[in-house]
Amino acid sequence: MSSDFYKLTVNKAVKETDDCVSLSFDIPEEIKDKFGFISGQYLTLKTTINGEEVRRSYSLCSEPSSGIHKVAIKRVEGGLFSTYANESIKNGDALECMPPSGNFKHIPEPQAEKNYVLFAAGSGITPILSILKSILLHESKSRVVLFYGNKGFHSIIFREEIESLKNRFIDRLSVIHIFSKENLGNPLQKGRIDKIKCENLYKAFLTNTDIDGVYICGPEQMTLDIRDVMLEKEIPNESIHLELFGTSIKKESKKDKKDGPSFDSLITLKMDGDEYDFPLNSNGENVLDAAQKIGLDVPFACKGGVCCTCKAKIMEGSVSMDVNYGLEPDEIEAGYVLTCQAHPTTKNVFISFDD
Ligand code: FES
C-alpha cells in the first residue's frame, strides 16, 4: 500500500447524536476507481490540528452500491481528531484521505441463504451497519440478527436508519438493543456485552440458528469475549470476524523484553519502486518509526496493530511483532507483517510495501 492521500471535500456533515458526527465525502471522478470499497473497510483521514499532523482511521458506514462514502466519528475524551471533527468540521471543508482499506469485510453472495450474527457497541456500529446493509440488499435470502450495545436510547448512532431497515426487512432482520445505563424492561437487555451476557443472548436468540458468519466491532474485551463464546458454540474461527476500536494496546518496549534479540539491524525498505536502507537499533524501535525517522512517507494510521494500513511483506530476513489485531493467518503465512509492530530478528531485513 502506498501512503497517497487525496483531498476530499465534505459534502454532508450530520450530527448523529450529541457526541457523534457523520461525514460524507465527494469523490472526484478521476479518483473514483481508487475509492471503491467493500463493506466493513475504513478510510484514513489526515489533517493538521494546532500545527500537529493527525491521522485517524474511521470505518465506512455506507454501503458500496450506494456510491456514498460516509464515516461516523464519535467524540472520545481527549481525542484530538474526534473533538475537532465534532466541533469544527462543516460542509465544504477539505480533508486528506487515504483510499479505503482493511481486512474486516463482507463480500455479499447474491445466491447465499445464510444466517449472520452481528455485534456492535457504540461507534462500532459503523462497519457493522455497512455490512448489515450489504447483506440485506444483496443477499435476498440471508437473515441477520444484530446485537447493539449502547449507554441508552439517545446514544444509539443511526437509530432511525436501523429502525427503517428493520421495518423494510421485517422477515430477515432482528435487532436487539442492550443498554448499560437504561432499562428496557428485560434483564437480558441491560448491562454490557461480556461473556455471560453473550452466553445468555445466545441462549435466548440463537440456540436454534445455524450461524454462518459472525461480525463483531467494539472494544477489545467485548470482541474477545464474544469470539470466545462463539468458538465454544463450535462456530469455526474463520467465520468469526473482529474489528477493534479503543483498544487498550500497550506499546511494549523491546528494552523491557528479556528474550528479544539485542542487535542492530539493517533494513532495506521498498516503496513505490524505490529502495531505502536504514539502520534499526535494538532499543525497541519498530520498522515504521525508523522509516519515518529518515523522512519516508510510509503508510500508517493507528500505530497500534489494528488497522493494517502499515502492512508490508518480508522479502528477506525476519521480524517479530509486538501485537497483531488485524492480519489474517493467510497473510502472515504469506509473509506480511505490521511494520508499526515489527522488530527485526535477523541482521538484515528486506521489507516491501509494493508486493
Ligand atoms: S498503523 Fe495500524 S496496524 Fe500499523
Residues whose N, C-alpha, C, O or C-beta is under 5 A from the ligand:
A	BS01	FES	F300 A301 C302 K303 G304 G305 V306 C307 C308 T309 C310 L338 C340
